[in-house]
Amino acid sequence: MIRKLNPEPVNGYSPEMELPMDYGTITYEERERIGVLTLNRPKKHNALSLEMLEELSSCIREVGRDRHTKVVIVKGAGKHFCAGHDLNEILNQDIEDIRQLFATCTDLMMLIQDIPQPVIAQVQGIATAAGCQLVAACDLALAEEGAQFATPGVKIGLFCSTPMVPLSRAVGRKRALEMLLTGEFISAATAVDYGLINRVVPKGELDGETRQLAGQIAQYSLLPLSIGKQAFYQQIHMADRPAYNYAKEVISANATMTDAIEGVSAFLEKRAPVWKEK
């Protein structure tokens, strides 16, 4: 699929440029400003090969630059969300090649955090190792009943060090360490309790519930969504006073922007806002 970019150039992209969305290991489609990015290696349980990692990064980067999409859903084709890295690309490989694989994965996880749009993981089946990392790295996550999550690297002698980073930030030290040191699965219900995912959805309703959540977010201007997402990640590890000092500058600047003025005016005038996303 190829879609034209926004009429307004963004980050140096001209309106004549096109956004390529044809890939080998993933698919991407957009409807009503909601993008759906699907990991598409179902026979491999959507294991993250280097090719897939590069394609995911390319797609997410272009969506972030384009700014037409307001929310991105990440899902897996077939029975499972993602079984982690493709171990065939790790076993007996040169350390530089292994380092490149994990560097590419790390860049992807950070890119999910860096793009303006909220990213929602839609999880069915298993999400293990780097698949669990991907869930933890997304801004929000929904899972169907029966979904399971694990960081089982310790069982094969390869500790889940990189999945540990977003996992520990999502669920806290003790719970993360229990998952990392035992390698055991946790249920979707436990994942909600831990804070790894937002909610559990009955089987067969996952697509609809995820799109409903995405649609709820997509009704708003991308400008405050982007400002809020970036501000959240900036302040989350600050002490209270620096966090407040940072946040007051963000909200003060936000208040002077076109869509903030429009939104407040619309609220006071009891009408629907018309977003310009400026």
C-alpha positions as a Markdown table, in Angstrom:
| # | Residue | x | y | z |
|---|---|---|---|---|
| 1 | Met | 0.0 | 0.0 | 0.0 |
| 2 | Ile | 1.2 | 3.5 | -0.8 |
| 3 | Arg | -0.4 | 6.6 | 0.6 |
| 4 | Lys | 0.2 | 10.2 | -0.2 |
| 5 | Leu | 1.7 | 12.3 | 2.6 |
| 6 | Asn | 0.0 | 15.2 | 4.3 |
| 7 | Pro | -0.3 | 18.3 | 2.2 |
| 8 | Glu | 1.9 | 20.1 | 4.8 |
| 9 | Pro | 5.6 | 19.2 | 4.7 |
| 10 | Val | 6.8 | 17.7 | 8.0 |
| 11 | Asn | 10.4 | 17.4 | 9.1 |
| 12 | Gly | 11.7 | 18.2 | 5.6 |
| 13 | Tyr | 9.3 | 15.9 | 3.7 |
| 14 | Ser | 7.7 | 17.6 | 0.7 |
| 15 | Pro | 4.0 | 17.0 | -0.1 |
| 16 | Glu | 5.1 | 15.3 | -3.4 |
| 17 | Met | 6.8 | 12.5 | -1.5 |
| 18 | Glu | 5.0 | 9.2 | -1.0 |
| 19 | Leu | 4.9 | 6.9 | 2.0 |
| 20 | Pro | 5.8 | 3.4 | 1.1 |
| 21 | Met | 3.9 | 0.7 | 3.0 |
| 22 | Asp | 4.8 | -2.5 | 1.2 |
| 23 | Tyr | 6.9 | -4.8 | 3.4 |
| 24 | Gly | 7.9 | -8.5 | 3.5 |
| 25 | Thr | 7.5 | -9.4 | 7.1 |
| 26 | Ile | 4.9 | -6.9 | 8.3 |
| 27 | Thr | 1.7 | -5.2 | 6.9 |
| 28 | Tyr | 0.4 | -1.7 | 7.5 |
| 29 | Glu | -3.0 | -0.2 | 6.8 |
| 30 | Glu | -4.7 | 3.0 | 7.9 |
| 31 | Arg | -8.4 | 3.7 | 8.3 |
| 32 | Glu | -10.0 | 6.7 | 10.0 |
| 33 | Arg | -6.5 | 7.9 | 11.0 |
| 34 | Ile | -5.8 | 4.7 | 13.0 |
| 35 | Gly | -2.9 | 2.7 | 11.7 |
| 36 | Val | -2.7 | -1.0 | 12.1 |
| 37 | Leu | 0.8 | -2.5 | 12.0 |
| 38 | Thr | 0.8 | -6.3 | 11.9 |
| 39 | Leu | 3.7 | -8.6 | 12.5 |
| 40 | Asn | 3.3 | -11.1 | 9.7 |
| 41 | Arg | 5.4 | -14.2 | 10.3 |
| 42 | Pro | 2.7 | -16.4 | 11.7 |
| 43 | Lys | 4.5 | -19.7 | 11.0 |
| 44 | Lys | 7.4 | -18.4 | 13.1 |
| 45 | His | 5.0 | -17.1 | 15.8 |
| 46 | Asn | 6.0 | -13.6 | 14.5 |
| 47 | Ala | 9.6 | -14.0 | 15.8 |
| 48 | Leu | 11.5 | -10.7 | 15.4 |
| 49 | Ser | 14.1 | -11.3 | 12.6 |
| 50 | Leu | 16.5 | -8.5 | 11.8 |
| 51 | Glu | 14.5 | -7.9 | 8.6 |
| 52 | Met | 11.3 | -7.5 | 10.6 |
| 53 | Leu | 12.9 | -5.2 | 13.1 |
| 54 | Glu | 14.2 | -3.0 | 10.3 |
| 55 | Glu | 10.8 | -3.0 | 8.6 |
| 56 | Leu | 9.0 | -2.2 | 11.8 |
| 57 | Ser | 11.4 | 0.7 | 12.4 |
| 58 | Ser | 11.0 | 2.0 | 8.9 |
| 59 | Cys | 7.2 | 1.9 | 9.0 |
| 60 | Ile | 6.9 | 3.5 | 12.5 |
| 61 | Arg | 9.4 | 6.2 | 11.6 |
| 62 | Glu | 7.5 | 7.1 | 8.4 |
| 63 | Val | 4.2 | 7.1 | 10.3 |
| 64 | Gly | 5.7 | 9.4 | 12.9 |
| 65 | Arg | 7.0 | 11.8 | 10.2 |
| 66 | Asp | 3.8 | 11.8 | 8.2 |
| 67 | Arg | 1.6 | 12.7 | 11.2 |
| 68 | His | -1.6 | 11.8 | 9.4 |
| 69 | Thr | -2.1 | 8.8 | 11.6 |
| 70 | Lys | -3.2 | 9.6 | 15.1 |
| 71 | Val | -2.9 | 6.2 | 16.8 |
| 72 | Val | -1.0 | 3.1 | 15.9 |
| 73 | Ile | -2.1 | -0.5 | 16.8 |
| 74 | Val | 0.6 | -3.2 | 16.8 |
| 75 | Lys | -0.7 | -6.8 | 16.5 |
| 76 | Gly | 0.4 | -10.2 | 15.4 |
| 77 | Ala | -0.9 | -12.4 | 12.6 |
| 78 | Gly | -2.0 | -15.9 | 13.5 |
| 79 | Lys | -2.4 | -17.4 | 16.9 |
| 80 | His | 0.4 | -15.5 | 18.7 |
| 81 | Phe | 1.5 | -11.9 | 19.2 |
| 82 | Cys | 5.3 | -12.4 | 19.2 |
| 83 | Ala | 7.6 | -15.2 | 20.4 |
| 84 | Gly | 10.7 | -12.9 | 20.7 |
| 85 | His | 13.8 | -12.9 | 18.7 |
| 86 | Asp | 14.5 | -15.4 | 15.9 |
| 87 | Leu | 17.1 | -17.5 | 17.7 |
| 88 | Asn | 18.5 | -18.7 | 14.4 |
| 89 | Glu | 19.9 | -15.2 | 14.0 |
| 90 | Ile | 21.7 | -15.4 | 17.4 |
| 91 | Leu | 23.0 | -19.0 | 17.6 |
| 92 | Asn | 26.8 | -19.2 | 16.7 |
| 93 | Gln | 26.8 | -15.7 | 15.1 |
| 94 | Asp | 29.6 | -13.2 | 15.3 |
| 95 | Ile | 29.3 | -10.9 | 18.2 |
| 96 | Glu | 29.1 | -7.8 | 15.9 |
| 97 | Asp | 26.2 | -9.3 | 14.1 |
| 98 | Ile | 24.5 | -10.1 | 17.4 |
| 99 | Arg | 25.2 | -6.6 | 18.6 |
| 100 | Gln | 23.6 | -5.2 | 15.4 |
| 101 | Leu | 20.5 | -7.3 | 16.0 |
| 102 | Phe | 20.0 | -6.1 | 19.5 |
| 103 | Ala | 20.9 | -2.5 | 18.6 |
| 104 | Thr | 18.2 | -2.5 | 15.9 |
| 105 | Cys | 15.7 | -3.9 | 18.4 |
| 106 | Thr | 16.7 | -1.3 | 21.0 |
| 107 | Asp | 16.3 | 1.5 | 18.4 |
| 108 | Leu | 12.8 | 0.2 | 17.5 |
| 109 | Met | 11.7 | 0.2 | 21.2 |
| 110 | Met | 12.9 | 3.7 | 21.6 |
| 111 | Leu | 11.3 | 4.8 | 18.4 |
| 112 | Ile | 7.9 | 3.6 | 19.7 |
| 113 | Gln | 8.3 | 5.9 | 22.6 |
| 114 | Asp | 9.7 | 8.8 | 20.4 |
| 115 | Ile | 7.0 | 9.1 | 17.7 |
| 116 | Pro | 4.1 | 11.5 | 18.3 |
| 117 | Gln | 1.4 | 9.0 | 18.1 |
| 118 | Pro | 0.2 | 6.7 | 21.0 |
| 119 | Val | 1.0 | 3.1 | 20.2 |
| 120 | Ile | -1.3 | 0.3 | 21.4 |
| 121 | Ala | -0.2 | -3.4 | 21.6 |
| 122 | Gln | -3.0 | -5.8 | 20.8 |
| 123 | Val | -2.0 | -9.2 | 22.2 |
| 124 | Gln | -3.3 | -12.7 | 21.6 |
| 125 | Gly | -1.5 | -16.0 | 22.4 |
| 126 | Ile | 2.0 | -15.6 | 23.7 |
| 127 | Ala | 4.2 | -12.5 | 24.1 |
| 128 | Thr | 7.6 | -13.8 | 25.1 |
| 129 | Ala | 11.1 | -12.3 | 25.5 |
| 130 | Ala | 11.4 | -9.5 | 23.0 |
| 131 | Gly | 7.7 | -9.9 | 22.3 |
| 132 | Cys | 7.0 | -9.1 | 25.9 |
| 133 | Gln | 9.5 | -6.3 | 25.6 |
| 134 | Leu | 7.5 | -4.9 | 22.7 |
| 135 | Val | 4.3 | -5.0 | 24.8 |
| 136 | Ala | 6.0 | -3.2 | 27.6 |
| 137 | Ala | 7.5 | -0.6 | 25.2 |
| 138 | Cys | 4.1 | 0.3 | 23.8 |
| 139 | Asp | 2.2 | 3.1 | 25.4 |
| 140 | Leu | -0.9 | 1.0 | 26.0 |
| 141 | Ala | -1.7 | -2.7 | 25.7 |
| 142 | Leu | -4.8 | -4.8 | 25.5 |
| 143 | Ala | -4.8 | -8.6 | 25.6 |
| 144 | Glu | -7.4 | -11.3 | 25.1 |
| 145 | Glu | -8.3 | -13.9 | 27.8 |
| 146 | Gly | -5.8 | -16.7 | 27.5 |
| 147 | Ala | -2.8 | -14.5 | 26.4 |
| 148 | Gln | 0.4 | -15.2 | 28.3 |
| 149 | Phe | 3.5 | -13.2 | 28.9 |
| 150 | Ala | 7.1 | -14.3 | 29.8 |
| 151 | Thr | 10.7 | -13.4 | 29.7 |
| 152 | Pro | 12.1 | -17.0 | 29.6 |
| 153 | Gly | 15.6 | -16.4 | 28.4 |
| 154 | Val | 17.1 | -17.7 | 31.6 |
| 155 | Lys | 15.8 | -21.2 | 30.6 |
| 156 | Ile | 18.0 | -21.3 | 27.6 |
| 157 | Gly | 21.0 | -19.6 | 29.1 |
| 158 | Leu | 20.4 | -16.2 | 27.5 |
| 159 | Phe | 19.1 | -13.7 | 30.2 |
| 160 | Cys | 16.4 | -11.3 | 28.9 |
| 161 | Ser | 18.6 | -8.3 | 29.5 |
| 162 | Thr | 17.1 | -6.0 | 26.9 |
| 163 | Pro | 13.4 | -7.0 | 27.6 |
| 164 | Met | 14.3 | -6.2 | 31.2 |
| 165 | Val | 14.5 | -2.5 | 30.5 |
| 166 | Pro | 10.9 | -1.6 | 29.6 |
| 167 | Leu | 9.5 | -4.5 | 31.7 |
| 168 | Ser | 11.1 | -3.2 | 34.9 |
| 169 | Arg | 9.8 | 0.2 | 34.2 |
| 170 | Ala | 6.3 | -1.1 | 33.6 |
| 171 | Val | 5.8 | -3.5 | 36.4 |
| 172 | Gly | 8.5 | -2.6 | 39.1 |
| 173 | Arg | 11.5 | -4.3 | 40.4 |
| 174 | Lys | 10.2 | -7.3 | 42.4 |
| 175 | Arg | 7.7 | -8.4 | 39.8 |
| 176 | Ala | 10.1 | -7.9 | 36.9 |
| 177 | Leu | 12.8 | -9.8 | 38.7 |
| 178 | Glu | 10.5 | -12.7 | 39.4 |
| 179 | Met | 9.5 | -12.9 | 35.7 |
| 180 | Leu | 13.2 | -12.6 | 34.6 |
| 181 | Leu | 14.7 | -15.0 | 37.1 |
| 182 | Thr | 12.0 | -17.7 | 36.8 |
| 183 | Gly | 11.2 | -17.4 | 33.1 |
| 184 | Glu | 7.6 | -18.5 | 33.9 |
| 185 | Phe | 4.5 | -17.3 | 32.1 |
| 186 | Ile | 2.0 | -15.0 | 33.7 |
| 187 | Ser | -1.6 | -14.8 | 32.6 |
| 188 | Ala | -3.3 | -11.8 | 31.1 |
| 189 | Ala | -5.1 | -11.2 | 34.4 |
| 190 | Thr | -1.8 | -11.1 | 36.3 |
| 191 | Ala | -0.3 | -8.9 | 33.6 |
| 192 | Val | -3.1 | -6.4 | 34.3 |
| 193 | Asp | -2.4 | -6.6 | 38.0 |
| 194 | Tyr | 1.3 | -6.0 | 37.3 |
| 195 | Gly | 0.6 | -3.0 | 35.1 |
| 196 | Leu | 2.1 | -4.7 | 32.0 |
| 197 | Ile | -1.2 | -4.3 | 30.1 |
| 198 | Asn | -4.2 | -2.1 | 30.6 |
| 199 | Arg | -7.1 | -4.5 | 30.3 |
| 200 | Val | -8.1 | -8.1 | 29.4 |
| 201 | Val | -10.7 | -8.5 | 26.7 |
| 202 | Pro | -13.0 | -11.6 | 26.1 |
| 203 | Lys | -11.8 | -13.9 | 23.3 |
| 204 | Gly | -13.2 | -12.7 | 20.0 |
| 205 | Glu | -13.6 | -9.1 | 21.1 |
| 206 | Leu | -9.9 | -8.0 | 21.0 |
| 207 | Asp | -10.0 | -6.4 | 17.6 |
| 208 | Gly | -13.1 | -4.4 | 18.4 |
| 209 | Glu | -12.0 | -3.3 | 21.9 |
| 210 | Thr | -8.6 | -2.2 | 20.7 |
| 211 | Arg | -10.0 | -0.2 | 17.8 |
| 212 | Gln | -12.6 | 1.4 | 20.1 |
| 213 | Leu | -9.8 | 2.5 | 22.4 |
| 214 | Ala | -7.8 | 3.8 | 19.5 |
| 215 | Gly | -10.9 | 5.6 | 18.1 |
| 216 | Gln | -11.5 | 7.3 | 21.5 |
| 217 | Ile | -7.9 | 8.7 | 21.4 |
| 218 | Ala | -8.0 | 9.5 | 17.6 |
| 219 | Gln | -10.9 | 12.0 | 18.1 |
| 220 | Tyr | -8.5 | 14.4 | 19.7 |
| 221 | Ser | -5.9 | 16.7 | 18.1 |
| 222 | Leu | -2.5 | 15.0 | 17.5 |
| 223 | Leu | -0.8 | 18.0 | 18.9 |
| 224 | Pro | -1.7 | 17.6 | 22.6 |
| 225 | Leu | -1.4 | 13.8 | 22.2 |
| 226 | Ser | 2.1 | 14.2 | 21.0 |
| 227 | Ile | 3.0 | 16.9 | 23.6 |
| 228 | Gly | 1.5 | 14.8 | 26.4 |
| 229 | Lys | 3.2 | 11.5 | 25.4 |
| 230 | Gln | 6.6 | 13.1 | 25.2 |
| 231 | Ala | 6.2 | 15.0 | 28.4 |
| 232 | Phe | 5.1 | 11.8 | 30.2 |
| 233 | Tyr | 8.3 | 10.0 | 29.2 |
| 234 | Gln | 10.4 | 13.0 | 30.1 |
| 235 | Gln | 9.0 | 13.5 | 33.6 |
| 236 | Ile | 8.4 | 9.9 | 34.7 |
| 237 | His | 11.9 | 9.4 | 36.1 |
| 238 | Met | 12.3 | 12.9 | 37.5 |
| 239 | Ala | 12.0 | 13.8 | 41.2 |
| 240 | Asp | 8.7 | 15.6 | 42.0 |
| 241 | Arg | 10.1 | 19.2 | 41.9 |
| 242 | Pro | 12.0 | 19.0 | 38.6 |
| 243 | Ala | 9.0 | 17.1 | 37.1 |
| 244 | Tyr | 6.7 | 19.9 | 38.1 |
| 245 | Asn | 9.1 | 22.6 | 36.8 |
| 246 | Tyr | 9.3 | 20.8 | 33.5 |
| 247 | Ala | 5.6 | 20.1 | 33.3 |
| 248 | Lys | 4.5 | 23.7 | 34.0 |
| 249 | Glu | 6.7 | 24.9 | 31.1 |
| 250 | Val | 5.1 | 22.3 | 28.8 |
| 251 | Ile | 1.6 | 23.1 | 29.7 |
| 252 | Ser | 2.2 | 26.9 | 29.5 |
| 253 | Ala | 3.5 | 26.6 | 26.0 |
| 254 | Asn | 0.7 | 24.2 | 25.1 |
| 255 | Ala | -1.9 | 26.7 | 26.3 |
| 256 | Thr | -0.8 | 29.2 | 23.6 |
| 257 | Met | -1.1 | 26.8 | 20.7 |
| 258 | Thr | -3.9 | 27.0 | 18.1 |
| 259 | Asp | -5.7 | 23.8 | 19.1 |
| 260 | Ala | -5.6 | 24.5 | 22.8 |
| 261 | Ile | -7.2 | 27.9 | 22.1 |
| 262 | Glu | -9.8 | 26.2 | 19.9 |
| 263 | Gly | -10.4 | 23.4 | 22.4 |
| 264 | Val | -10.9 | 25.7 | 25.4 |
| 265 | Ser | -13.1 | 28.1 | 23.3 |
| 266 | Ala | -15.2 | 25.2 | 22.1 |
| 267 | Phe | -15.7 | 24.0 | 25.6 |
| 268 | Leu | -16.7 | 27.4 | 26.9 |
| 269 | Glu | -19.0 | 27.9 | 23.9 |
| 270 | Lys | -20.5 | 24.4 | 24.3 |
| 271 | Arg | -19.7 | 23.3 | 20.8 |
| 272 | Ala | -17.5 | 20.6 | 19.2 |
| 273 | Pro | -13.9 | 21.7 | 18.5 |
| 274 | Val | -12.5 | 21.9 | 15.0 |
| 275 | Trp | -8.9 | 20.8 | 15.2 |
| 276 | Lys | -6.1 | 22.4 | 13.1 |
| 277 | Glu | -3.4 | 20.4 | 14.9 |
| 278 | Lys | -1.2 | 23.4 | 15.4 |
